[in-house]
């Protein structure tokens, strides 16, 4: 165990890196890697390897790995598949500890590619060198300001969420999405690609020990060593929430994974049972890996599944109630005291219950005070484990101060609060920045908030099943 | 039948309107209605009714409906429940044909309110006056530039989508959402409220005959006269797609509808069967009523369920394949000819299939040409009924011209095209405006696009079942 974790650390805390296939041409992958390292202010030594040029982006270039002044901790290989085997051999001879192979054209394509991949495994195995890939844009490690991805990302936000992905999807377009549309940060990203060596179990084991990582999200298409993955997960899920999307769960999806990453099929119900036993919470949508990640990073896990819902219209309350119950949550039975208090802040033409139709109170109290009093009453109720509050924001409320939500969260550190917003799109965007920079997760459709809270509850249940004592 | 449609027409094509409870105070509901009428440039006569003022927003005010110079086509009542009965009586005596009652405090609250509501029904029934509400912000009719809603909406975009909603939710915050975040328009919106008179069946019958309406979306919590609703739907669904969210389908949701609109419970599986028989396509999420509406308004219905998927990464392809198959679509078996063509535009390190991993081709052809050739090949394939194309947009492609998608749609008028976008959020926003103003629907998570296409396919199937001849 220790050896796996140590050998993976090299990938994420490298003091030096060689980019085999570095390029001076914008748009080329070998340029993209260099650019990302510079944009993220990677502080280690950078060695571009390219026999045709003297320097790349101001760094002296070398004709071959053999010529480098030292054995770099990590080598990133981005040259055609056919040339990759030789590059791997040179890395092994030089004493490189960790290699990320971005190139495609291996087992995912044809027999020839599969043979090349086998040869890489043989070389790496005999030298003790670890390999991530091939067929992946690789890794991100924000604490080390390091990445192997060629996809133009700019500065990557540091945080506590880690991603393990079948391929480079979380080190490329999805990360771009997260960086431009969300406000949470990542600790490590591991795009496994064809998993010729480092696999999901290794990655999970490393992240389990990683002090920078609090939440682990996985996108998987297949398992290389399912048994070991589950063994590792059983240990890690005691300490950290693990959520996973197992894609390729339909016939068409399975066929697609075959040509994508040569993953083998696995029975859906077996995956369900195995995940459950290992404490991995299975999610259904790709966006859950973003939506749930931020709530898990921002908010405490709920002690139970009893939710108070604040809605600005009866219809939104009904929808939220349906969505909560469908996903395994309970609409809380508010205490008599809470109901009396809520009724006292509302006009008498409304009969208050849960969902709490808060707009009536807002008409008397104003938006800020109405929601504050309503959410406070809900959070103070011992029958309530979590609050989902749907704000309605229109130009009338453009200047409303939402700081009270942060205050309420601080006063109730064990009860998660999730916000949904309806009304004016521009105000949604503004409120999302404001609240998420204060660690309060915001969702557009309330159904997303309900599903995310259900995932948080399942993470808590998984921890309890794996031995965590409920408080 | 004719009588119902004619009597409802008055609500949507009024030549004059009285606002009973009109107010000069911004923030008050009686002000909001006036403001919305002015913002939408309603061209009929406007009669504010308020005994305490001389004029409202430049319009002469009257102390009572009795004093009006003519019987207005529509009266909007926004005064406390207790005063509403008298106002309704005066409307009946004056000869008003149609009344919208916005006020709450009736059957949804208590026995007293229920008695008031009964009295309103009695008065209206004996005079032949139709009533929408109470407990609703009412209606929108863009062809007549008319609305009864008090919620600040500004100018409402005209289009072909109609909403029937249990309450005012689609005439208030959801409409604000659609107006600020989407690019399709609405024809009519009918918020039914307590349905003391006009109900979902009446509304559906009217919309079925309405030349302005091509797509009908319903948000329902309960049924007043389920049998008639289904009878009407059976006829309308031959001509126009009807999608419906039946909320309150869980125990908690049902409880919430009780206090919201006093709706009675109905068995979920019975609703399923009845909807299916009547050609109503049931949807699960509130956002489906927005996401599917725009695709139904923008694009043709697919002839079958065989989808070609273009994805910028293998993972997104797998996710889309899973989402399609889960929702009842088939990932199309592309013809040999199409596969050969796709392979010829791609580098040889990728093996092309469906989902089509188009990013490989993009690296050779450029983004515009890669997607154009890929989508064209898919649309030309007789084994393909619809195309879902996931664009990856990053700053590198900020200047890409997406007009080719419109051209492809025009060349294939019987095959729907739905777009999903990953990458840079700002470019998503830009592409969405560009494409949706050209009637090409855009979705953020590809899973939404897949679900929407499945809804479109179900609408087509419903029409075929109801007697439409497949072409």
Interface residues (C-beta under 8 A of the other chain):
Chain A: X27 X80 X81 X104 X105 X108 X109 X110 X113 X151 X152 X165 X166 X167 X168 X169 X172 X173 X174 X176 X177 X180 X181 X219 X221 X247 X248 X249 X250 X251 X252 X253 X255 X256 X257 X259 X260 X261 X285 X286 X287 X312 X313 X314 X315 X316 X317 X318 X319 X321 X322 X324 X325 X326 X330 X331 X349 X350 X351 X353 X355 X357 X392 X394 X395 X396 X422 X423 X424 X425 X426 X428 X444 X445 X446 X447
Chain B: X27 X80 X81 X104 X105 X109 X110 X113 X151 X152 X165 X166 X167 X168 X169 X172 X173 X174 X176 X177 X180 X181 X219 X221 X247 X248 X249 X250 X251 X252 X253 X255 X256 X257 X259 X260 X261 X285 X286 X287 X312 X313 X314 X315 X316 X317 X318 X319 X321 X322 X324 X325 X326 X330 X331 X349 X350 X351 X353 X355 X357 X392 X394 X395 X396 X422 X423 X424 X425 X426 X428 X444 X445 X446 X447
